[in-house]
Amino acid sequence: MSLSVASDLVRRRILWPLRNAWRSLTSMRTALALLFLLAVAAVPGALFPQRDLNSQKTAQYIAANGTVGDVLDALQLFEVFSSVWFTAIYALLFISLTGCLTPRMVEHIRTLRAAPVPAPRNLARLPRYEARTVVGSADDVGETLRRGLRGWRTTLRTVNRPGSEGPDSATVVEISAEKGYLHEVGNLVFHFALLALLVAIAVGKMFGYEGTRILVADGQEGLCNNSTAVYDSFRAGSVVDGTNLNQFCIKVDDFRATYLDTGQPDMYTANVRYQSGSAIGDRRWKQRDLRVNDPLRVAGDRVYLLGHGFAPTFTVIFPDGRSRTQTVPFQPDELQTMMSSGAVRFDTPAGLYPDEKVRRTKQIALEGLFAPTAAFNARLMTSTWPAPNNPAVAVDVYQGDTGLDTGRPQNVFSLSVDMINQGRLRKVYRVNLVSGQQKRLTDGTSVRFDGYERWVSLQVSHDPAQNWVLGSAIVMLGGLVLSLVVRRRRVWARIIPIQSSGDVDPRCSVEVGGLARTDQANWDEGFAAMVDVLMRPMGAIDRPRPSAT
């Protein structure tokens, strides 16, 4: 095979298909299709629970849907925004926009540097056409028209009259004018700002992080943003290892909730204290009210108030008189009444049961419901209002091995079903308690309900590209407005001298044609008025002819 044949084969089999694929990918039609596909691909992220936001809810959803849940998990529908297919669409959209906009920008720069195109041969065929006869020489009329087209890019030419040839051909003056270049500038700005927006979002996802934590609003428990281990759930960008987080500490002193007459929440407000930077460890704290959609901005991070609930306080008094007290958050099951459920685990005091096997059978666990405003139907407890007007609990008391010293993670809102089924945790009593009441077990252990505290769910969010996202969105809006307001138009004028005797002032026939570069330019009524304004300094001596259609 000769070298020329081989090179031709390479061009046909490899280079040409690659060129055609690149042209298809970088077309504006493909970019719009990918943008629409990206919007559609984001829909499952709103319909299905996402593992990086709530891994527990995601696991429950998969378990509840069996095979369907496993298939959805295999398709990465619970990790949409970090999935392979969503990333591929995102990357293709970025490449398509870059390859589409760069040639358009180069072409627009060439257009800006080029002179307006010469006048067509027959101006009467243009959609907008007007003709006048004015007094003055062709050169004077041309300069007057040129000055009247202020704000237009104009070029004045002296050419042979169309249709005339030879040494005796008549010369005429032609003016080419064009305006509305900012229309394409606005279009390019819009698309490049969209490209910048995509880049900013990608950078924010790579270098950003989000963590959530439940804090009891008693002013004691705090959150210091120094490690990923302090969060209940943490989602980090691909280049964030959690060792260089912005330093600040925050505590929640109290929480207030107001409700409408229907029981719907009106406003949530948490009073927080915080420190940042070199002030951490000092006794001085800054205070602020934290509300929904009104984040605290500290040390380059944002702290959001996501939700709230109740944390009942229980005390277990063991047979030797020693006691343990815990305040544990319960999870709201009914947002309308704030009926909540949860679990508490208590280990026995040191030395009470020297035998390890006996100690593992004497640990106490509670699992049940908390009602802010309790109402009882026989022994069945419900809640009738979300505010804590009559707090009470309905709990099952378990005794046995709670799994506290196994080292394995456990659900904070429920006990281990496996331990209960295996008989390692035995239910010994079911009781309803109001604040201050207690129940004594057969071995002398007592369980007391002491009241409640509020808890709030905080989200710490770090996005280093948020200002770039905002700036890109503003520039996008400005480019869109510019492309919609500015209209691209072209005007040509041909000034033809009229032969006259020497005792008559020189006259010229002026033909003006106009062309709107887009159908939205709407130049039906304004063109004739514009021509009248241009002719006014010279004084037209005949009635204007109607525009051609």
N, C-alpha and C positions, 0 to 999 in steps of 0.2 A: 504494500500500500504506500503510495507516494505521500510526501509531506503535505501537499496541497489538498489531497483527498482526505487525509486525516484531520487537517484543520477545519475543512468544511464539515466533516462529520461531527467534530466537537461543537462547532457553531450551531448545527441543526439539532443535535441531540441534547446539548447541555446549556449552551449560552442563550439560545433563543427562548427555550422554556423558562429559564431563570429570569430573563428580561421581561417576558410576558407576565410571569407571576409577580415580579416586582411592580410592574405597571398597574396590575390589578389591585395589589395590596395598597399602593399609594394613591389610589384614586379617591376623590371626595365621596363617591358613592359607597365605597368600601368603608371609609372612615365613619360615615353616618350609620351604616349597618352595624359596625362594631360598637359604636356608642349606644345604639338601641339594644344590642345584644348584651352589653354590660349592664344596662338598666334592668333587663329581664333576668340576668343571672343573679342580680342582687336580691330579687324577690324571695327566694328560699331562705335567705338570711333573716328575713322578717317573719316568715311563716313558721320556721322550725327553731327550736332552742339551739343556741350556739355554745359549743363546749368551752370556748375561752371565756365566755361570760358567766355561765352557770353549768359547771360540769355535772353537778348533782341532778339538776332538772333534766339535762340531756340524757344521763344514764337511766333515769326513771322513764323518760319517753321511749327510749330504745327497748327497755325491758317490757313496757306496757304494750308495745306494738309487735313484738316477736320478730318474725322473719322480715316483715316490712321495715321495721326499725333497723335491722342488720343491713338490709339492702341500701337504705338511705344513708347509713353510716359508711358503707363501702363507696357510695357515690360522693362522699365528703359533703353532704348537705348539712351536716352539723358543724362544719368548719368551712363555710362558704368562702369567706374573704381571705382565707389562707390556702384554699384548695388549688390544685394544679390547674384545673380548667379555668377558674376565675383569674388566676395569675396570667395564664396564657392569653385570655381575652384582653386583659389590661395591657400586657406587653405589646400585643399586636396593634391595639388602638394607638399606643404611643408611637410605634414605628410608622403606622399608617399616617398619622397626623404630621409627623416630622417629614416623611417623604413627600407628602402632599403639599405642605405649606412652604417648604423651602424653594421649590421651583416657582411657585406663585409669587413669593416675595422677590425673587430675582427678576422675574418678568415685570413686576410692578415697578421696580427700580428702573428698569430699562424704559418703561413707559413714561416715567416721570422725567427722565433725561431726554426723551425724544421730543421733537417738535410736533405740534398738532398736524394731523394728516391734511393734505391738500383738498380743496373743494371738489365734490363730484362734478362730472361733466354736465349733468342736467339737474339743477337744483329743484326744478318743478316736480320732480318725481319723489322728493322727500315727503315724509308725513306732515311736516310743518313747512309752509312756504308763503312768503309775502313778497310783493314787488312794489317799488315806489320810483317816482322820478323826482330828483332833487336838483337844486341849483348849486353849482360848484364844480371844480375840477376833480378828476378821479383821485388824485393824490390827497387833496384837501379832505374830500369826503371819506377816504380811507382812514386818514389820521383821526378824523372826528369820530368815526365808528369805533376805531381802536380805543380811543380814550373813553368812549361810552361803555365799553366792555370791561370795566374795571372789576378786578377779581377773577377774571378769566385768563387762562393762558392763551395768548394770541400770537399769531404769526402773519405778517403782511407780505404778500408776494405780488410781483408784476409778471404776468404771463400773457401768452397769446390768447386771443379770444377763441373759445371753442368753436370749431367749424371753419376758421379762417386760416389760410396757409399762404406761403410765399412771402416775398419782401414787403408786400403791402398789407400784411396781416395786422389787424388792430390789436393793440395791447390793452389789457384790462387789469384792474387791481383786485386781488382776492385776499380775503381775510379768513383765516381759520382760527377758531376759538373753542376752547374746551374747559369745562369745570366739573367739579364733583370727584376729584381724585381721592378725596378723603373717604368716599364711599368704600373703595377697595381697601384703603388703610384701616377703616373701622372693621371691615370683614376680616382682614389679616390679624388685627389686634385681638379680635374676639377669639379666633381659633388658636393663636399663640398663647393667649391667656388661659384658654381651656387646656392646652398642653402643659402650661406651667402649673395649673391646678392639679392635673394628674400627677405631675412630678412631686409637687408639695405633699399631696396625700400619701404617695408612696414613701417619701422621706419621713413623713410623720409616723407612718406605720413601722418603719424600720428602726427609728431612733426613739419612739415613744413607748409608753407603758401605761397600764391601768391596773389598779388594785382596789379591792373592796374589803371592807372590814366592818364588823358589827361592834359598836361600843355602847356600854351601859352608860346612860346619862346621869351619872352620880358624881362627876367631877373627880373620880379616883382613877378609873381605867383610862389609859392614854394610848395614843398611836404615834410612834416616832418613825419617820420614813427613812430608815437606815438599812433595811434588809427586806428581802422578799418574804422572809419567814413571818413577818408581823401581820401579813394579810391572810384573810380567809380564802381569797382567790386572787391570782395575779396573772396578768397577761403582759408579756414583754415583747418588744420588737425583736427582729432577727439579730440585731447587733447590740442588744442590751443584755448584759449578764447579771444585772442587779447589784453590782458592787460599787456603783457610782451614782446612787440616787441623790436627788436634791434633798438637803437636810432640813427637816422641820419636825416639830412635835405638836400634837393637838389633843385637847381634852374636851369632853362635852359635859357641861355643868348641869344643864336641864333641857327639857324638851316640852314644847307646848303645841297642842293641836286644837284647832277650832273647827266646828262642824255646822253644817246647815241644818235646818229643821228636818230635812229628809234623812239625815244621817250621813250625807256625803261630806267628805272633808273639804274644808274651806281653805285652811292654810296650815302648814307645818313650819315651826320655827325652832331651831336649836341654838342655844347660847353656848358658844365655844370659846376656848382660850387656845392661843397658839404661840409658838416661838419658832424662830428660824435663824440659820447661820450661826454667828458667834454668840447669839443670845440664848442658845440652847443650854439648859442647865442653870440658867439664872432664875431668880425668884420672880422676875418681872414677866408678866404675860400680857399679851394683847387680847382684847375681847372683841367679839363680833357676833351678830345674829346671822345664822346660816339658814337660808330658805330654799325652797324648791326652785330650780332654775335661776338661782342667784348664788353662784359658787364663790368660795373664798379663794383668792389668788395669793399664793404664798410661795416664795422661793422658786418661782418659775413653774409651779404646778397649780392645778385647780382642784379644789375639794368640793364635791357635790353632795348634797343631801338627797339620798335615793329613797329611803323608806324608814319606817319606824315600827315598833311593836312593844310588847310588854315582856319584862323579865321577872317572873315570880321569885321570891326569896323563900327558901326552905331551910329549916334547921332539923338535923337529926341528932337526937340525944341518945347516946349509947348506954347500956346497962350500968357502966361504971360512973355515969354522970358527965363524962366528957361529951362535947358536942362539936359538930361541924356545920357551918352555914355556907350556903351557896346561892348566888343570884345568877340565874341562867336564862338567856333569851329564849322565848318561845316564838315559833313561826306562825304568823297570821294565816288562818285557813279561810276565813270569811272577812273580806275587807269591809263589808257593810256593817258588821257588828264587832269586828276585831276578835272573834273567837279564835284562839290560838292553841297550838299543840307543841309539846316538847318533851324533853327527858332530862333527868338529873342523875348523876352517879356519885355515890359517897363511899370512900374507903374507910375502913375502921381505924381508930386511933392506934398509934404505935404501942405495942406491948399488950394490948387488950386480949388478943388471941395469939399466944406464942407459937402454936402449931400452925404452920403455913396452910395445911389442908383445911383446917377449921376456919382460918381467916378468910379463905376464898369462898366459904359458904355463908359468911356473915355480912358481906358487903350489901349496901342498900342502894336500890335504884328506884326512881319514880318516873312514871310516864303517864301523861294525861293531858287535860285541857285547862285552859285559863279563860275565864269570862270576865270582861271589864265590868259589865252590868249584868249580874247573874240573875236568872229566873229558873225556878225548879218546878218541874212537873213530876210529882212523886220524887224519885231519886235521879231523874234525868235532868241534867243542867244544860241550859242554853244561855246565849247572850242576847240582850235586846237593844243595846246601844253601844257605840264604839268608845264613849268616854267612860273612865273608871268610876262609876257611881256606886257600884256594889261588887267589888272584885271577889272572886271565889275560884277555887280549883276543884276539878274532879280527877283524881289520880289513882293509878294502880300502883301498889307498893310491891316491889320485888325484892327478894333476898337471895344472895348467892354470889356467883362470880360475875362482876360487871365488866371484866376485861380491861380495867384501868391500867394494869401493869403488864399487859401483853406487848405493848409497843406498836400495836396495829391501829391505824386510823379508824375512827368510828363516826357514825352519823351523830351530829350534835343534837338533832331534833327527835331522834327515836332510838330505841334500844335494839340490840342485835337480835334479829328473829332466829338466827341459828342457835344462839345461846339459850333462848327460851325453848325452842323445839328440842334441844338436847337435854333439857332439864337442869342446865347449869344456873339458870335464873328462874326462880319459882315465884309466882304471884301469890302473895300471902294475904293481901287485903285490897279492897276497893273502897274509897272514901271520898266524900265531898267535904271541903273545908273552906270556911271563910277566914278572913284575916284574924290571926291570933289563936285559932283553933288548932288542936293537935290530936293525934291518934296514937294510942299505945299498943304495941305488938305483944304477942304472947311471951317473947323472951325478954321483955322489959325495955326494948328500944321504942322511942317515941319519934313521931314525924310531925313537925309543926309548920304551918303556913304562916309566914311572918308579914306578908304584904307583897309589894311589887316595886320595881323601878321601870323607867322607860329605857328603851334602847333605840339607837338610830343606826342606819346603814350608810356609811360614807364611801364615796368613790374618789380615789386620788387619780388624777389623769395628767399625764405629761405628754405634750405634743409640741416639739420644737418648731414645727412648720405651720402652726396655726395662724400666725400673722401673714405668712406667705399665702396661705389658702384664702384668707380674707382679702388680701391685696389682689390676688388673681381673680377672685370673684367680682371685686369692684371694677377692675380693668375689663373683665368680660362684659359687664353691664355697660360700661362706657363705650366699648367697641360696638356692641349691639345697637345702642342708641345712635351712635355716629353713622353706622351703616344704614339705619332706617331713615334717618333725617336727611342726610346728604343725598342728593340726586345727581346722577351722572348725565351730562348733556353736552351736545356739540352744536355749534353754530358756524355756518359758512356764509359769507357775503361776497357777492361778485358785483363790482362797480364798472359799468360799461359806459365810456364817454359817448355822448350823442352829438353827431355832427350838426353844427349850427353856424349861421353867418357871424361875421366879426362884431356886429353891433349888438349882439345878444349875449347875455351872460352864459358861460358854459353850463351845460346840464349833463346829468348822468342818470342812467337807469341802474337802480340798485335792486338786486335780487338777494333775498335772505332766506336760507333754508335751515331748518333745525331738526335734530334727531335726538331722541331720548334713548339712552343706552339700556334702560330697563323699562318694562311695562308699567312699573309703579311710579314712574317720574311724573305722570299726569300733567302733560304740557298742552292740553287742548285749548284752554282759555288764556293762559298767560303768555303764549308766544306772540300773538298779535299785539298785545299791550306792550311787550318788551320792544318790539320793532317800532312802535309809535314813539316810545321814549328815546330810542336811538336816533330816529329821524327828526325829532323835534328841534335840535339846534340848527338843522339845515333848512327845514321847512319844505315838506313835500308839496308839490304843485299839482298832484292828481289824486284822485280817490283811490284808496287801497283796493287791490284785487283780493277776492276771497282766497283763503288758504286752500291748497290742494289736499285732497283726501286720498 
